[in-house]
Amino acid sequence: MYKYDHIDQTLVDQRVTQFRDQVERRLNGTLAEEEFRPLRLQNGLYHQRHAYMLRVAIPYGLLSAKQLRTLAFIADKYDRGYGHFTTRQNIQYNWVELEQTPDILAELAKVEMHAIQTSGNCIRNITSDAFAGVAADEYIDPRPVCELLRQWSTLHPEFAHLPRKFKFAINGAKEDRTVLLCHDVGIELKKNAAGELTADIYAGGGMGRTPILGSLIKQGLPWQVLPSYLTALLRVYNRFGRRDNLYKARIKILVKALGPEEFARQVEGEWLHLHNEAKQGKDNFTQAEWERVAQHFTKPAYQQFSALSNETILAAAPETERAAFARWLERNVKPHQVPGYASVILSLKPHGTVAPGDATSAQMNAIADLADQYSFGELRVTHEQNLVLADVEQSKLLGLWQAAKQQHVALPNIGLLTDIIACPGGDFCSLANAKSLPIAKAIQERFDDLDYLFDLGDISLNISGCINSCGHHHVGNIGVLGVDKDGEEWYQITLGGEQGNHASVGKVIGPSFYANEIPDVMTSLINTYVEHRTSDEPFIETYRRLGVAPFKEAAYQNNGKHSKGALA
C-alpha cells in the first residue's frame, strides 16, 4: 500500500498543528463558531445530535493492520470503544470531545492517516473497488490512479469551496463494485487495443433528494491527462453550479439542466484550453509520477500453489462443522487472481446485536491480528460496510473461519437480505429525519433463519435516515427511507434499485409506514417474491418481470394502517 513520503507527512503534521491552534481559540472564545465551522469541517469534524463526530479518511478503502490498531486505540481512548465504517470507505467516531480532536488527528498522523476533506464542499475521500489488485475480473489495478488523484485533489485551492460536496469513484474491473454511476464523477479504467491505460468518464450521478445515474461524457481519455480534464470538469461545475439553492447545488442538477451532451461540450472546450497548456508540462501526470506511486502497489510475496477445489477445502473441516463452513465459503469467499489464494469478506452485520458497519475496538484489534496472520498485514473496507482480507491462502481458510467466528465477523450473509447497508440515522445524525439502526435490527431479527436467507438468495436492503441517502437506499433492491411527518418518524419503501453494471434507482411504492410496521412490510414483500419467482430467479429479476403492483398490494394489504408505534 502507499507509503507517505516527506511531503505527505509534513502536510498532515502541519494540519494537526494548525487545527490544534484553531480548537484552542474556539475553546477560549477568540474564534466564533461561525468562523470555526468551516475550519473543523475541513478536518472531518461535525457537530451531531449528541456530540462531535469525527470522520476519518480511508483512501480507496485500503488499511494496514497497524492503522486498524490505531483506529481501535482511538475508539478506546477518545470514544466509546467502537467505530462505524461508512459507505464512503471511511470510519466515524460518534462521541468525541472537541478539545481531544487535535490529539486524535496527531495519533492518525503517526500511522499515515488523516481526516482532511472527509467533509465540506470539496473533493471527498476517493473510493474504489475493495478487491482492487486481486479481483479475478480486473482489467487494471486502479489504486495508483486513485492515489495520484488523491494527491492531486488534497487541499486543491481551486476546489476547496465548490457549490457542494463532490465524490469520485474509480473502477478497473469488469464488475462494478463501486456504485460508479451514483457518484458526481465515475472513472472507468480500461486498456485500449494498443494496451494503453485509458479512462471513461461518467458525470452527474448521485443519490440524495434527486437520484440520478451518471452519464458518459468522455471515452478513451489517456490516464495522463486526467488532472487537466477533471480540472476542466470541475471548473464548469464551479462556474455554473447552483450556489443559491442547497438542494440544487450538486453537479447532477447542472448536468440534467444542461443535458449531458451540452455539459460534455462545455467541459471539452475548457479542457482543450488546459490541455494545450498541459502539453508544455503544466498539469498532467507523468510516467515518473506513475512509477513513484505504483511502486507501493506491487504484489505481495505470494507462494506458488495449485488452486484448491471447494471439495478439497471442505474436506479439512470436521464433519460436524462442514455444512456451516460450506455456507461461509459460498457467501464470504471470493475468487483471486493468483492460484491457491482467495479473498474473504468479514461481515460487520451480526443479526440484531450491533449497528451495521460497527466494529468494537476488541474486534478491530483481533481483525488486525487476522490480517497479519492470513493476509500480509493488509485489509480493505467495502462500501457495503464490511471488511476484506484480500490475500488468504485457500489452505488456511478453515483456520481463518474458525478465528473469525470467535470475533462474530463470520456470519455467512454477504449479499443476503440481512447484509444491510445503513447510515447512523437519528440515533446520532442531526440531519436525520428518523432512526435507521432500530429498523435494521428489527429486520435482522425477523429474518434470522440462515436456511431461509440462503433460499432467498441475493437481495440488497439499504436504509437511510434522511433524504441525503448516506445508506444508499435508492440502489437497494429494497430501500427504506426515514421521513418526518409532523414530528413523527415514518418510513418510505422503494423497490427496484440495483448497484453494479446494471445500476438502477428504486421507485417509491406508495405512502410511508410507521416503524413498527416495517418488519411486517418486509415479510409481505419477501413472501410475494417467493410466491412468484421462477427457479433461481433473483428478487430484482422477479420485480422487473412482474412490476410493482403485486408487491405494493401485498405491502398495503395487511400493513399501512398507520397505527401509531415505534421500535425501541
N, C-alpha and C positions, 0 to 999 in steps of 0.2 A: 504494500500500500504506500501511498505518497508520504514522504518524509519532509518535514519543514526544513528549509534552508535558513540562513541567517536573516534574510529579508522577511520571510514568513514569521519567524519567531519574534523579530524586533517589532513587527506590526502588531501582533496580538499582545505583546507585553506593553507596548505603548498605549494600546486601547485600555488595558486594565488600569494603568496609572491615570489615564485621563478620566475614566469613569469613576475611579475612587475619589478623585477631586470633586467631580460633579455630585456624587452622592453626599459627600461631606458638606458641600454647600447647600444641598437640598435640606439636609437634616438640621443645619444651623440657621436656616431661614434666609440665607442670602441668595438662594436660587428658587424662584417661584415654581409651583407645579406646572403652570402652563409653559414655562421655559424648559423645565426638566423633562416633560413628557416626550418630546421628540428625541431627546438625548438618550433616555432609557430605552425607548423603542428601538433605537439603532443598535442596542445591545441585548435585544430579545427580552426585555423586562416589561411585563404587562401588570396592571393592577386589576385583579379579577374580583369575583364576588366576595371572597373572604380574606384574601391575602394577595401578595405579589406572586406572579407566575413567571418563571424563567424558562425560556425555550432555547435549548442548546442544539447547534447545528451538528448533524452527522452527514457530511457531504457525500452525496450519491450513495448513502446508506452503509458505508464501509467503516468498520470499527476494529481496533485491535483488542486483544484480551486485556492489555494494560489499561487502555482507555475505558473499557467497560468496568474495570475495578475502580477507576477514579469516579465514574458515574455512580457506582454503588456507595463509595465513600461520601460523596456529596449528598446522596439520598439520606444516609445515616446522620451525618453531622449537621446538615443545613435544612433538611426537610423532615418527612415523617416515615422514612425508611423504604420509600418506593419511588419509581419514576414511571412516566406514561409515554410510551412510544407512539408516535403520531403517523398519520397518513402521508406526511411530508418527510419521512425518514429523519425526524428529529426526536428528541426526548424532552419532556416538560416536567418541571418541578412545580407543584401547585401550592406550596406552603413556605416560601422563602421569606426571610426578613430583609427589608431594604438595606439596612446597614451591613448585612453579610454578603450582599451580592458581589461586591468587588473581590472578596475573598474567594467566592465560588469561581469567578472568572479567572482568578490567579491560579487556582487548582487546575482548571481546564487548560490554561496556557502551558502548564508543566508537561502535559501529555499531548500537545499539538491539537487542542480543540478550542472552540470559542462559541460565542452566541451572536456574532456580527451578522446583521441582515437577516435574522430569523423573524423579524417583524418590520413594520414601516412600509412606506410606499417606495420600495426599491426592488431590486432583483433578489428574490429569496433563495434559500438553500436549493441548489440544483439537485434534482432527483434522477435516478436511473434504475436499471434492472438490478434487482438484488442478486441475480445469478450471473452478473457480468464477469466475463473471463473464464467461466466454467460451463455455461449453458450449452447443451448439445446442439441447439438450433442457432447458435450465434454466428452472425456474419463477421462481426468485428467487435473487439473489446472496446466498449465506449468510454472506459474510465480515463484514459489520457485526455480525451476531448472534454470530458466532464471537469477534470482538474484544470485544464487550460482555461476553460470558460469560468470556472470558479475564481481563478486568479484575475482574469480579465474583469469580472463583474464586481469583485470585492472592493467596496469604497470607491466605486467609479464615480467621479464627481458630477458627471453629466446626468447620471441616472439615480441620484440619491433622493430626489423629490419628484417622482413620477406622479401621474394623476392618481394611481392606486398601486397596490402591491402587484408584483409581476413574477410569474412562475414558469420555470423551464423544466422540461422532462426530455431525457435523451435515451434512445433505444438503439441497439445494434444487433437485434436478433429477429428471427422470423416471427416469433410470437411476441406481441406487445404486452409486456408485464409492467408498464409504466403509466398506464392511463394517458397515453400520449396525446390523444385528441381532446382531452379535457384540461389542457394547460394553455396559458397565454401563448406560449411558443412550444411546439413539439419538434424535436430534431430526430429524424430517422437516418441513421448512418448506414451506408451501403458501400459496396465496391462496384465500380463500373466495369465494362468489358475489358478495359486495359488494366484492371487491378488497382485502380486509384481510389482512394477513400473520398467519398462524396457525401453530401447531406441533402435530404429532402426536408423542407421547412414548412411546418403547419402553423398557422396563426389564428388567434381569435377563439380558441376554445376556453371553456370554463364552466363551472357549476354555479353555485350561488343562486341568486334571485332569478337569473335568466340563464338556464343551462343551454349551452351551445357547443357543438362539436367543431373543432378547428378545421380550417380549410387549407388545402395545399396551395401554397403561393410561390414555391420555388423548388425545382427539381435539379438534382445533379450538381449542387453547389460544391466546388472544391473546398475541402476542410480548411485549407489555409486562409481562406477569405471569410470565415465565419465571423471574426470580430468586426470587420467593416460592414458586412451585410446585416448583422444583428444591430450594430450601431445605427445603420440607416433605418431599420425597422423601428427601433426604439425612439428615434428622433421623430418619425412620422407620428407615432403614438403620443410622444411627449408634446408635440406641437398641436395636435388636433383632439386628443383625449379630453373628455368632459370633466373639467375641474369644478364646474358649477353644481354638479349633482353627484353625490357619493354613490348612488345606486346605478349611475350610468357612466362611471369613470373607467371601468375595465376595458381592455383592448377589444374584447369580444363585441362590445356595443359599437365601437368605432368600425370594426371590420364589417359588422352587419349593416351599419348605416351606409357605409361607402359601397359595400359589396366587395367580395374577395378579389375580384379582378381589378377594380379600381385601387383598392388598398395595395395589392401587389405592384401595380403600375407606379404608384407613388413611392413605394419602397425602392423599386428598381431605379427610379430616377435619382433618388437621394444616394443610392448605393453606387451608381455609376460615377458620380462625383467623388465619393470617398474612395472608390476602388482605383480610380486614376491616381489619386494621391498615394494610395497604398502600394501601388506598383513601384513607387520610389522608396519603399521600405518603411512607410509611416505606421501602418496599422495592423497588418496581417500577421498570422502565426508563421513561424519559420520552421524548417526541419530541425534546426538546433534546439528550438523550444520544445518540439515534439520529443526529441531524444532526451532532453533534460527531464521531462516529466515521465515519459514512457518507461524509463529505466526502473522506476519504482513499481511497475505493474508486470514484472516478469513472473513466470510460472514458479510455484514453489518446488521443492525438491521431491517431485513425485518418484515413487518407485515403479519398477516395471512389473505389472501384474496382468494376469488374464482376467477378463470380465467374468464375474460370477453370476449365475442364474439365480432367480429368486428361490428356486427349489433348493439350491446348494446353501444359500444364506439361511433359509428357514430350517434346514436340517440341523444347524448348530444350536437351535433353541430347544430347551426342554419341551417335551410333548405337551405338558400342561399349559405352556405359555405360547405355543406355536400359533394358535388362532389370533390371539391379541397382537403378537409380533407381525403376523401377516397383514393385519389391518393397517398397522403403522407403516409397514413397507409400502403398502398401496397408496396411502394418502400423504405421507410426510416425507418420502424419499424420492428424489428427482434424478433424472439421468445426468451424466457428467461427460465432458469431452474426453477424459482420459480413462482408458480401460482399467477396471478394478477399483474405481472411485465413484462416489455418489455425493449428492448434496442433500442435506437434511434440514427440514423446517421444524423448528421448535415452536409449539403452539403456545401463545400467550392468551388463550381463550378457554380457560377452565370453566366448566359448566357452573354458573350461578355462584361463584365464590369471590372473584375479583373482577374489576372492570376490564373489558377487552383492551389489550395493549399495555396493561400494567405489569411491572416486574418489581419484586421486592429486592432490597439490597442483597439479601441472602441468595436469592435466585441469580442476580447479576454476577455475584462473585463465583457461584457454582458454575454458571454458564461460561464465564471466563476460563475457569479450570477445564471445562469440557473443550473449549476452543483450543487451549494449549495442548491438551491430550490427544484430540482427534482431528484438528483442522488447522494446523500450522499457526495457531495463535491469532486467527482472524475470524470475524463473523460479519454478518450483514443484517440490516434492518429492512423489512419489506414494507411497502405502502399499505399492506393489509394488516400491519401492526403485529407481525410475528418476527422471529429471529431465524437466521440461517447459518448453519455450519456448512461451508461450501465445498470442502475438500476432505471427505471422510472415506477411508478405506472400506470397501464393501465387507471385508472380513471382520471389521470392527463395529459393524452396525448393531449387532446384538448387544455388545457391551455398552455402546452409546445409548441405545434404547433403555436398557436397564438403569443406567445412571440418570437419564432424563426423566424417567418415571419418578425417581426419588425427589426431583425438583418440581414435579407437577407440570412439566412442559412437554409431555409425550402424548397428549391426547390426540388420537388419530382423526381429527375433524377438519383437516385442511381442505378448503373448498366446499365443505358441507354447510348445512343451514346454521349451525352454531359457531362457525368461524366468522363471527360478526365483526364488522368494522363499526366503530362507534366513537364519536367525539366525547369529551368530558361532560358536555351538556350543562344543564342548570345546576348541577351539584357544585360546579366550580366557575364556569364561564359567565361573565357579566353580560355577554351578548345573547346568551341562550334564552329562548322562549319557554323551554321545557327541559325536563331531565331526560337524558339518554340512557344512563347506566342502569337504573331500575328496570327499564324496558328490556334492555339486553339480558339482564339477569333473569327476568320472568320468562323470556322466550327460551333461554338455555335450560331453565328448569323444566319447562313444558316439554321440550324435545331433548330429553336426556338419554334416550334409548339409542345406543350406538347401532344396534341391528337395524332399527328403523331409519336412522340417518344414512347408513350405507345403502339401504334400499332406495332411498330418495335420490341419492347421487348429488351431483354438483348443483348447488343453489347458493347464490350470493345474497346476503341480507345485510344492508347497511343502514345505520341510524344516525341522524343529525339532530341536534337540539335546537337548531335555528336555520334560517334560510341561507346562511353563509356556507352551509354544506361541507363542514370540515369532516363529516362522516361519510362523504361521497354517496349520499342516499340516491342521487339521481342515476347512478350507474349500477345500482344493485338490482338483481333480478326482482327482488322485493325491497323497496325503500320505505323508511319510516322517517317522517319529518315532524319535529315538535313545533307546534304553533300556539300562540296565545290568543285566547278569546275571552275578553272581559276579565282578565286576570286569572283565568284558569288554563291548565295545561291540557291540550288536545293533540292528537296525532293523526297526520295525514299519510295515506298509503299510496305509494306509486308502484307500478308493475311494468316490467319490460325493459328495464335498464340492463346494460351489459358493458363490461370493460373488455379491453383486448382488441384483437384485429377486427371484430365486428361490433365495435362500440356503439351504444345507443343510449338515449336518455329515456328514462321511465316516464309514464303518464299517470297523473293523479286519477284514482278510480272513482272519487266522489267525496262526500262530506267526511270530516275528520271524526275520530273516535276518542273516547276517554281512555286514560291509561289502563284502567282495569279491564278494558275490552280487548286490548291488543293481543294477548295470548290466544283468546278465542278466535279473533280475526285470523291470526296466523294458522290456527288449526283448520279453519274453513278454507283458506286459500290452498293449503297443502292437501287437504282431502279432495278438493276439486282437481288438483293436478293428478293425484293418484288415481282418481276415478276415470280421467280422460286420457291419460298418457298412453302411448303405444309402447311396445317393448323397448327398453333402454333409451327412451326419449327424454332428454333433459328438460327441466322445468321451463327454461327460456324458449325452447322449441315448441313445447306444448302451448305455451302462452301465445306465441306468434301464430300458431296454426289455428287456435280457437278464437283469439281475440279476447278482449277484456270482459265481455258480457257474462260468461259463466262464473268467473272469479268474482266479479262485482256482485252478482246475485247472491252467491254463497256468503260473501263477506257481510252483506247487509241483512240477510235472511234472519239470522239469529243474533246479530250484533247491531251496533249503531243506534241503539235505543236511547243513547245519551243519558244513561243513568249515571249519576254522579259517583265518583270514586277515584281513588288514586292508589298507585303502588307505593309501598313504603320504601 
